[in-house]
Amino acid sequence: LVHQGTTSGAALCNSLGLSFVARSPLGSKSGVLSLDRIPGVRQIARSHCVSTQRVALAWALAAGSNVIPVFGTTQPSTVFDSMAATDLILDADEVELLTAQK
């Protein structure tokens, strides 16, 4: 969601049998991403009763089994929310909606 071309990079790495490390997929101190301002993320988060952060990380994971999102946090409580993204399975329509908005 932060950088365009991420999904194509993940697909290329997957075709080559390589892992793709998505560094700071939620932004960083110098480039904080306001996930609440992205309509598709907000909509999907509401429908699953989860945070927008969890949706964004689940979307990164949905890009392929070779994708490894490396997120940072300043609050211990958000670590658990971020880790729970592995349990959130987005359907094809949700992935398509997020991919179209990147």
N, C-alpha and C positions, 0 to 999 in steps of 0.2 A: 504494500500500500504506500510505502514511502518513495520508492524509486521505480520509475517506469522501466520496463525491460526485465524485471526480476523473474517473471514467469517464463520468459523465453530463455533466460540464462539457466533456470532450473531444468527446463526441458532439454536444452543442449547438454548440460552435465549428465542428465539421466540417460540420454542416448549414447553417451560416451562411457557410461558405467561409473560416473563420478558422483560424489556427494556435493551438494550445493549448500554453502553456509550463508544463511540470510542474517547478516550482522545488523543488529539494531532494527528489526523490522517494524518497530513501533516508533522509531525516531530516536533522537538522543538529546542531550541537554542543549546542543547547538541547533537542533532542528526538530523540536517537539511536534509531533503530529497530533492534532485534535481529532480523535476518532469519532467523537460525538457529533462532529460537523459533517460527517460523511453519511448521507441518508441511508444507503444500503447497509452499512455497518450497524447503524442505530436500529433499523428495522429488524434485522436478523437477530441482534442482541435481545431486543424486546420479545421476539417470537420464541426464543429459547430460554428467556429469563436469565441471561448471563451478561457479563460485562462486554463492552465494545472491545476491550483489550483481548479478551478470550476469543472473540469472533475473528479478530485480525490475525491472531496466531494460528487459529484453526484453519484460516484461509491459506496462510503460508504453508502449513503442513499438508493441505489438500493439493498443493502444487506438485507433489510427488513424494514417494517414500524416501527419496534421496535428499530431501530438503531438511536442513537442520537449522531452525531459527535460534539465534543466540540473542537473548534479550537481556537488558539491564534493568535494575530496579533500585529505587532508593528506599522502598518500604518493604519490610519482610512479608507483610500480608499479601502483597501483590505477587510474590513468588508462587504462592499456592494457586492463585487465580490463573496465572500464566501457565503453570504446569497442567492445570485442568483442561487446557486447550486440546490436549491429546485425547480427551474423552468426548469432545464436541465434534460430531461428524456432520459436516455441511452437505446438503444434497446438491445435485448438479445445478439446479436453478439458483441456489444461493451462491455457489462458486461463480457461476456465470455473471450474476449481478455484481459481485465484488470485483471480478476481473474487468468488467466493462467500466467500472468507476475509477480504476487505478490511475 
